[in-house]
Amino acid sequence: MKHNYILLLLPAILWSCSGKPLNVKIVGSDASQLMIVDEAKVSDTRDIRLSDIASDFRVVRFDNREEALFRPGMLSFSDNYIIAGKEPVKLFDRDGRYICDVGAIGNGPGEYPIGAYDVLIDEEGGQIYVAGFNNKINSYDLQGNFTGEAKIGRKLNKGKLFKNADATISTVQLCFSEQDDNQFVAATFPTSMNDTDTVSYVFSPYLVANLVDDTGATVGFNNEIFSYRCTDTPTFHTTFNDTLYNYNAEANRLEAVYTLDMDIERKDGAFFVYYDLPHHMLTYIVGGANKGKIMVDKSTREAWRVGKCINDFFFNLDGWGWSMHDGYVYGIYEPLELKSRLEDAIADGKIGSEHHEAVERFMTTLHENDNNVMIVAKLRS
């Protein structure tokens, strides 16, 4: 059993040039670089059109059969499959046709209690991995048949999953100070689902939260761990730490790669959500008086504030947030919710008059008892 520690201290400033924006700097070495964005110095504002970052836009209407129905929530993608729901997980093809349930709620073989926290579709390997709210990571084939369980040997607190180039699977989790026998942030295990002797663990004192507060109340699970798998780099971050990390599974270490530096008074209690995209870093500042979005171009290292988010594939809709996962940008809605939101967008002037007739026609296709509707595009790689 292997156990490495994090490399966090990045000593040298590598990049500083008067010809480049002053709101972004890089520190570290060629092998491990940390991008730091000075929030107070980001003054430029630009609108973003969905076509700037994505293509292959589609409207997916999920199968209406009773066994296919699910509540909007977690989605995972591969080229030809979509995972939706978590109680239980449901597998669809890319056009929304229901294929099967993947596992079930429970404590037996092939089951997961409460629900799934993350799902990884390994289409090439013909497997689906489900991380539940416990120490189990189950695997299934693309017909939903249970094929094994990864015995990582420790509890898994809100685990997120990645597939590595060598076909191993990695997970990252919330690490709590009170769980002395569970002190790891990330782990890697083989897809053969063998024993715990083949698991590699990584720990970091910087990524440990308290499970209980001073009053004895259990508060640790109020934290979240975020990872969206929109690039080949397995990046993640937590609500209690403002840095995005890469889990380098080959070297079995964690590497700080991105952070937004925001004065504590301007932060005003907000937390950050980072999206590591193929060509950009996107930060959502959630809550506080200065909430908003900041985007960084990875190649030019320019940072700007995001003004309008315009879906120019979908009636030039202005103002709806975009979720991203597995290289896709999407929004998922119950039919009447989508209809109501479109009506509100027209009333609020977020859809131009030139699109009103087309929107009205589209809304006639939304019916109360139908399954969910997803608008989705693929991020440009």
N, C-alpha and C positions, 0 to 999 in steps of 0.2 A: 504494500500500500504506500503510495507516494503522497507527500504533503509539502507543498512549496509555499513561500510567502510572497507577498506583492512587492513589486518594484514601483515606488511612487515618487521618489524624489528625482526630479528632472532638472539637473543643475544648470545647464548652459542655455542662454538665449541664442537660438540659431538664426532667427530671421528678424531683421529690423532694417528697414530701408525707407528713406524719405520719399521714394517714389511709390510706396504702397500705403494703403489706408492705415491710420494710426490707431484704429479701434480693434485691430486683430494682431496678435503676436503669437509666435511659436517658440516653445521652450523644449529642451530635451536633446536627444541624440538622433542621428539618422534612423536608428532602429526603433526608437520610441519617442514620438513627438506629441506634445500637448498643445492644442490650439486654445488660446484664451481670448475671449471677446470682452472688451470693456464696454459694458452696456451704456454708461453715461456718455460715451463718445460716438454712439451710433445715432446719427442725426438724419440721414437720408431715409426717405420713405418711398417704397415702390409697390404698386399693385402687382399681384401674381395672377396669371391666367393658368388654368389647369393644363392647357396645351403646352405651356412653357416647360413643364416637368413630366408630363405623361402623354400617352397615346392609347389607341385601341379602346376607346370609350364604349361601354355597353350598359344597357338596362337589363338586369337579370330579375326575372319573376320566378320565385321559387315554387316548386311543385306544390299543388294544392291538396294533395292527398293527406288524409288525417295523420298518417304516420310521419309525414314530412314537416308538419308544423313545428315551429320553434319560436322562442322569444328572441327579439333582436338583442344582440350583444356581441360576444367574442366571435371573430371570424379568422380563419387561416386559409391560405391559398397555395396552390401549385399551378403549373401550366394548365392542367386539365381537370382539377378538382377544387372544390370549395368545402371547407368544414364550417358548420354553423351550429350554434347551440352548445350547451354544456351539461344539460340535465335530461337526457344524455347527449353526447356528441352525435351529430348527424353529418353524413357524407353525401355531397351532391356533385354532379358533373359541372363543368364551367358554365352551362346554360341553365343551371338551377334544377335539373332533374334529380329527384331523390334516388339514391343508391341503397343506403342502409344506415341503421344506427351503428355506432362504433362503441362497443361496450355498453355498460348500463350502470345505474346508480346502485351501490351496495358495497359490501366488504369481501365478497368472494372473488375467486379467480376471474380475471378479465373485467372486474368492476372497480368503480372508484366512488368513494363516499362524497356526499355533498354535490360534487360536480367537478368539471375539468377547470384548471387554471390556465393551462396552455396546451396547445396541440400543434404538432409538427408533422407535416405531410412530406414524407420521403418518397416522392413518386418514382424516382429512378430505382430505389431499393425495394419498392413495392410494400412499404410499411407506413403506418401511422402511429405516432408516439403521443400518448396522453399523460400529462402530468396532473395528478389530482392534488387535493389539499392534504396530502400525507406523504409517506416516504416511498410511495409506489409510482413508478413510471411504467405504464403498460404499453405493449406494442400489439398491433393488429395488422392484418393484410388489407388490401384495398377492397375486400368484400366484407370487411368488418369482423373477421374471425380473429379471436385472441391468439397471439403467437408467442407471448412471453412477458416476463416482468424483469425490469432492471433492478437488481438488488443492490442499490447504492449504499446500503448498510446504515443509513442515517435518515433522520426525518427530513422532509422536503417542505419548506415553508414558502408557498407561492412560487414554485419553481417555474423558470422559463427554459426553453429548449432550443438547441442549435444542432445542425448537422455539420460535421467537419469534413475537410477534403479527404481525409484518410478513412472516411465512413464511420468513425466513432461519433458518439453523441455526447454533447455537453449540456450541463444545466447550471443555472445560477439561481440563487435563492436569497431570501431574507435570513440573515444570521443574527441570533439574539444572544446577548451577553449571559443570560441566565442558563442557557443550554450548553453546559460545559462539554457534553458528549456530542455536540452537534456543531462544532466550531469550524465551519467552512462556508465560503461564499460561492465557490464554483467547483464543479467536479466533471470529470470526463470518464466515460465507460464505453466498452465495446458493444456493438450491436448484437453480438452473439448471446448477450444476456447471461453471462456466466456469473461468477461469484464476486464478492467485494474485494478480493485480492488484486483485481485488475483495475480498480477505480483509483484515479488520481484526484486529490483534493487541493484546493487553494484557499488560504485564509488571509484576511486583511483586517487589522484592528480599526481601520478607517471606515469600514462598511459593516459595523456592528451596531444594532439598535437595542434598546431596552424592551424587554417583553412586558414588564409591569412598571407602573409609575410609583411615586413615593407613597401613594395611598393604597397600593396593592392591586389597583385596577389593571386588567390586561389591556394594554394599549398598543402593543407591538404590531399587531395585525392591522392597525389603522394605517400603517405604512404600506406603500406599494413598491414593487420592483417593475420597471418598464423595460421592454425590449421588443423591437418591431421587425427585426430581420429583413430590413429593406436593402441591405448590402451583404456582401460575402463576409464582412467583418462581424463577429459576434459581440455587439456592443450592448450595454445595459446601464441603467442607473436607478437610484432609489429616490424616494421623496425626501429622505433625511440627509442626502449628500448631493451637492450641486455639480458633481463631476460625472461625465460619461466615461465608462471604462470599456476596454476591449479585453475579452478573455482569450489570451493566446494559448490555445489548448496544446499546440505542439510543444511550446516551451513550458507549459503549465504555470503561467503567471498572468497577473492582471496588469494592464497598462492604461494609465490615464490618457485620454485622447482629446477631450473637449470640455470646456467649462465656460459659463457665462459669469463674468465678474460684475456683480451688482451691489451697490452700496446698501447696507442693511436698512437704512431709512427709506430708500427708494424701493427696496424689495417689499417692505411693509407686510411681512407675513406670507408672501407668495411662495409657491414652489415652482420648479421648472419641469417641463416634459420635453425631452430631446428626441428628435427624429434624425437618425443618421441615414441620409438619402444618398443615392448614387453620386450626385454632383453637388449637393448642398448639405449643410447642417441647419436644421430648423428648430428653434426653441419656442415653445409656448410658455409664456409667463402667466401662471394660473393664479388668480386672486391678486389682492393688493391694489393700491391706487394706480400702479403703473403696469397693469396687465397688458398683454399684447403678444406679438410674434416678432422674432428676429431671425433673419435668414443670412447664412454665410455661403458664399461661393467657394468651394474647396480649392479650385484651381487659382483663382485670382485673389482669394482671401479678402474679399470685400464683404462687409456686413451692412445690412440695412433693415429698417423696420418694415414690416409687411402692412400695407394699407388694405385694399380690398382683395378678397379671394374670389375670383370670378371663374365660374365653371362655364367656359365658352363652348363646351360640348352640349350643355344642357340649358338652353334658353338664356345663355349669358347670365345665369343666376349669380347674384352678388350676395355674399354675407354668410353663407353656411360654412361651418368648419369641415375640414377633411380629416378622416381617419386614414391611417396607413399601416399596412402589414404585409410582410412577405413580398414586397416590391409592388404592391397595388395600393391605389388611392380609392377610398370608397365611402359611401354613406348607406346605411340600411334603415328601413322604415316599415312600420305597419302601413297598409294601404291608406287608411283614413288619416293617419298622421301625415303621410306624404301629401295627400290632397290638401289637408288643412294648412300645411306649411307653404305649399304653392299658392294657395289663396291669399295667405298673409303676405307672401313675397310680392304678389301683384299689388295688393293694397298699399304696401310700404314703398312701392316704386323700385323694388330690387329686381324686377323683371320688366324690361322695356315693352312698350305698347306693341312693337312689331312682333313680339312673341306671344301675345295674349291668346290669339286664336289657336296656335299650336298647343299652348299649355292647356287650354280648355279641352281640346280633343284628347290630350294625354290624360287628363283627370277623369274623363269618362271611362277609362280602362281600369280605374282603381276601385275595387269592390271590397266591402267590409269584411267578408268571410274568406278572402284570399290570403295566402301566405305572404310573407314579407317581400318587399321589393328592394333591390340594391342597385345603386348607380355606381359604376366602377370603371377605373382606367388603370393601365399598367404604367408604372414609373419608367421613364426613359433610362436605360442602362448605360 
